[in-house]
């Protein structure tokens, strides 16, 4: 069996947040990943290529005001080599807090772990203020 991603304890070992960024929430499990398996696999493949080529990669959080279920929704987007993929959402209460309590602050994110398990796929991130 070919491994898709290298063995790393955490992607946080490979990424450094901006000097002015500090954690608001750590080890946040992105919601809705199980509905985006193709996108998750595309991101994993892109991430593998970025790691092999020593190119930057990461995740960002974007407000999605046109979301039909929640106008405060904040989606988690993985990016690499000029491409990006919608991976899921911040938990609703956390999105609400980011929108209301931190609305005048820059919110960023850092990839912590990506689990390609068909039974329970996961994307874990740190939500940062600043950066």
Beta strands, then each sheet from edge to edge (+ up, - down):
strand 1: 22-29
strand 2: 57-63
strand 3: 74-80
strand 4: 83-89
strand 5: 107-115
strand 6: 122-129
sheet 1: 1+ 6- 5+
sheet 2: 2+ 3- 4+
end
